[in-house]
Amino acid sequence: MLLRWLIGILSALALGVFALIVIVGKGFAVYRSGAGSEDMARLAVVVGPSLLLAAMLVSVFVPGASPFLHAVAAGVVLACAVCVWIIRTNPGEGMLSLCFFGLWLLYYALSVWGHR
């Protein structure tokens, strides 16, 4: 139960900080330029992590929804792969994100295999 609340609170804080960075930063520059595919990639980078963080937050407080939990786990594994790729250029941000996603994966493992 403590792990669930810890991950829930950390997810909410991370989502809030990320939203603040996107709003204050250059997150809305995507809508000002006219380039097609580059703008879609930027939009995916801006929207993707915030949707994943929101899904992680929901999955912590709704642990009975097994298909949703597994879908979020697939997204987190993909995010972990991106974090490993980010470590090459920005080790601090990559390791921090990797630790955060690792904490959620620990919650996932305990919630899936802890019931058996």
VOBA-1610 file (N, C-alpha, C; in pm, whole numbers, padded with zeros to 5 digits, always signed):
BEGIN
Met+00082-00119+00000Met+00000+00000+00000Met+00087+00126+00000Leu+00196+00122+00077Leu+00287+00235+00081Leu+00348+00260-00057Leu+00387+00152-00125Leu+00445+00166-00258Leu+00344+00226-00355Arg+00219+00186-00344Arg+00114+00241-00431Arg+00100+00391-00411Trp+00096+00435-00286Trp+00083+00578-00259Trp+00208+00655-00300Leu+00324+00595-00276Leu+00449+00661-00314Leu+00456+00681-00466Ile+00424+00577-00540Ile+00427+00589-00685Ile+00318+00683-00734Gly+00202+00679-00673Gly+00094+00770-00711Gly+00129+00915-00691Ile+00187+00946-00577Ile+00225+01084-00548Ile+00339+01128-00640Leu+00439+01041-00661Leu+00549+01075-00752Leu+00500+01093-00894Ser+00405+01010-00938Ser+00350+01023-01073Ser+00276+01155-01089Ala+00197+01191-00989Ala+00124+01317-00995Ala+00219+01436-00997Leu+00322+01431-00915Leu+00421+01540-00915Leu+00496+01548-01048Ala+00535+01432-01100Ala+00607+01431-01227Ala+00519+01483-01340Leu+00392+01445-01340Leu+00300+01493-01442Leu+00282+01644-01432Gly+00268+01694-01310Gly+00253+01838-01292Gly+00376+01916-01334Val+00493+01868-01296Val+00618+01936-01335Val+00637+01931-01486Phe+00608+01815-01547Phe+00623+01804-01691Phe+00526+01898-01763Ala+00402+01905-01715Ala+00305+01995-01777Ala+00349+02140-01763Leu+00404+02176-01649Leu+00452+02312-01628Leu+00568+02344-01722Ile+00660+02250-01738Ile+00773+02271-01829Ile+00724+02288-01971Val+00629+02206-02011Val+00577+02214-02148Val+00505+02346-02170Ile+00425+02388-02073Ile+00348+02512-02090Ile+00440+02633-02087Val+00532+02638-01993Val+00620+02754-01981Val+00728+02751-02089Gly+00775+02632-02122Gly+00883+02618-02220Gly+00833+02634-02361Lys+00897+02564-02450Lys+00866+02579-02592Lys+00773+02468-02642Gly+00688+02419-02558Gly+00598+02312-02594Gly+00498+02351-02700Phe+00456+02476-02701Phe+00356+02519-02798Phe+00418+02572-02927Ala+00549+02566-02940Ala+00614+02607-03064Ala+00578+02512-03178Val+00532+02393-03144Val+00492+02296-03245Val+00378+02350-03330Tyr+00289+02425-03270Tyr+00172+02473-03341Tyr+00200+02598-03425Arg+00314+02661-03407Arg+00344+02785-03478Arg+00412+02763-03612Ser+00489+02657-03626Ser+00562+02638-03750Ser+00481+02554-03847Gly+00526+02547-03971Gly+00449+02478-04074Gly+00507+02346-04119Ala+00617+02299-04064Ala+00677+02173-04107Ala+00590+02057-04061Gly+00567+01959-04150Gly+00474+01851-04123Gly+00528+01742-04034Ser+00620+01661-04084Ser+00664+01544-04009Ser+00747+01582-03887Glu+00824+01687-03897Glu+00903+01731-03781Glu+00811+01778-03669Asp+00704+01845-03705Asp+00609+01891-03604Asp+00538+01772-03537Met+00508+01670-03613Met+00443+01553-03555Met+00536+01482-03457Ala+00665+01477-03489Ala+00761+01416-03397Ala+00772+01497-03269Arg+00776+01629-03283Arg+00781+01715-03165Arg+00654+01701-03081Leu+00541+01693-03148Leu+00415+01677-03078Leu+00412+01545-03001Ala+00465+01438-03062Ala+00471+01308-02995Ala+00561+01315-02872Val+00671+01389-02882Val+00762+01403-02769Val+00699+01484-02657Val+00616+01581-02692Val+00551+01664-02591Val+00433+01592-02527Val+00351+01528-02608Val+00228+01468-02558Val+00250+01327-02503Gly+00340+01250-02564Gly+00361+01110-02525Gly+00395+01089-02378Pro+00500+01154-02327Pro+00534+01134-02185Pro+00424+01178-02089Ser+00354+01285-02122Ser+00248+01328-02030Ser+00132+01228-02029Leu+00099+01171-02145Leu-00005+01067-02148Leu+00040+00942-02073Leu+00166+00906-02088Leu+00218+00789-02016Leu+00216+00812-01866Leu+00258+00930-01823Leu+00256+00960-01679Leu+00113+00960-01625Ala+00018+01011-01702Ala-00122+01009-01658Ala-00173+00866-01650Ala-00138+00783-01748Ala-00180+00642-01746Ala-00116+00568-01629Met+00009+00600-01598Met+00075+00538-01483Met+00003+00576-01354Leu-00036+00701-01344Leu-00107+00748-01224Leu-00240+00677-01210Val-00313+00665-01319Val-00443+00597-01314Val-00424+00450-01279Ser-00322+00386-01335Ser-00301+00244-01310Ser-00265+00214-01165Val-00204+00309-01097Val-00169+00288-00958Val-00294+00285-00870Phe-00391+00369-00902Phe-00510+00377-00818Phe-00624+00287-00866Val-00605+00220-00981Val-00702+00122-01031Val-00627-00007-01062Pro-00577-00076-00960Pro-00493-00193-00986Pro-00569-00314-01037Gly-00702-00315-01029Gly-00780-00430-01073Gly-00798-00439-01223Ala-00770-00333-01296Ala-00787-00332-01442Ala-00663-00394-01506Ser-00662-00525-01516Ser-00543-00596-01561Ser-00501-00564-01705Pro-00592-00560-01803Pro-00548-00526-01940Pro-00487-00386-01949Phe-00546-00291-01876Phe-00493-00155-01876Phe-00354-00152-01813Leu-00337-00227-01705Leu-00209-00234-01636Leu-00101-00291-01728His-00135-00395-01805His-00039-00454-01897His-00006-00359-02013Ala-00106-00285-02060Ala-00082-00188-02168Ala+00010-00076-02121Val-00011-00030-01999Val+00076+00075-01943Val+00217+00020-01925Ala+00228-00107-01884Ala+00360-00168-01867Ala+00434-00174-02000Ala+00364-00202-02109Ala+00428-00201-02240Ala+00479-00061-02275Gly+00401+00040-02243Gly+00445+00177-02266Gly+00564+00216-02181Val+00566+00168-02058Val+00678+00199-01968Val+00806+00129-02016Val+00793+00007-02065Val+00911-00063-02117Val+00966+00013-02239Leu+00877+00061-02324Leu+00920+00143-02439Leu+00987+00272-02391Ala+00931+00333-02288Ala+00992+00455-02232Ala+01128+00427-02171Cys+01144+00309-02110Cys+01275+00271-02055Cys+01379+00259-02167Ala+01337+00203-02280Ala+01428+00192-02394Ala+01468+00331-02444Val+01373+00423-02447Val+01405+00561-02488Val+01498+00626-02387Cys+01478+00598-02258Cys+01566+00654-02154Cys+01709+00604-02170Val+01724+00476-02203Val+01859+00422-02226Val+01923+00493-02344Trp+01844+00526-02447Trp+01896+00598-02563Trp+01931+00743-02525Ile+01853+00803-02436Ile+01877+00941-02393Ile+02002+00952-02307Ile+02038+00845-02236Ile+02154+00848-02147Ile+02281+00885-02221Arg+02289+00853-02351Arg+02409+00887-02429Arg+02433+01037-02433Thr+02327+01115-02447Thr+02343+01259-02462Thr+02316+01336-02333Asn+02228+01286-02249Asn+02192+01355-02126Asn+02180+01252-02013Pro+02292+01215-01950Pro+02290+01107-01852Pro+02203+01135-01729Gly+02199+01258-01683Gly+02122+01290-01564Gly+01972+01270-01585Glu+01921+01327-01691Glu+01778+01314-01721Glu+01741+01170-01752Gly+01826+01101-01827Gly+01799+00962-01862Gly+01796+00871-01741Met+01891+00887-01651Met+01897+00802-01532Met+01781+00833-01436Leu+01746+00959-01421Leu+01635+00995-01335Leu+01504+00935-01387Ser+01482+00947-01516Ser+01361+00890-01575Ser+01363+00738-01568Leu+01479+00679-01590Leu+01491+00533-01584Leu+01462+00483-01442Cys+01508+00555-01342Cys+01480+00516-01203Cys+01331+00530-01172Phe+01269+00636-01220Phe+01126+00656-01197Phe+01045+00545-01263Phe+01076+00514-01389Phe+01005+00407-01458Phe+01035+00271-01394Gly+01157+00254-01344Gly+01191+00131-01275Gly+01109+00112-01148Leu+01082+00221-01078Leu+00998+00214-00958Leu+00857+00170-00995Trp+00804+00222-01105Trp+00671+00180-01149Trp+00673+00033-01192Leu+00781-00011-01258Leu+00789-00151-01297Leu+00796-00242-01175Leu+00857-00196-01067Leu+00856-00272-00942Leu+00713-00285-00890Tyr+00638-00176-00893Tyr+00497-00181-00855Tyr+00421-00279-00945Tyr+00447-00275-01074Tyr+00379-00364-01169Tyr+00412-00510-01138Ala+00537-00538-01113Ala+00576-00676-01083Ala+00512-00725-00954Leu+00508-00640-00853Leu+00446-00679-00726Leu+00295-00696-00739Ser+00233-00612-00822Ser+00087-00623-00835Ser+00047-00743-00922Val+00128-00777-01021Val+00094-00890-01109Val+00133-01021-01045Trp+00257-01034-01000Trp+00304-01160-00947Trp+00285-01172-00797Gly+00246-01066-00732Gly+00223-01073-00588Gly+00092-01141-00551His-00001-01150-00646His-00131-01211-00620His-00127-01362-00635Arg-00019-01418-00684Arg-00012-01563-00708Arg+00044-01636-00591
//
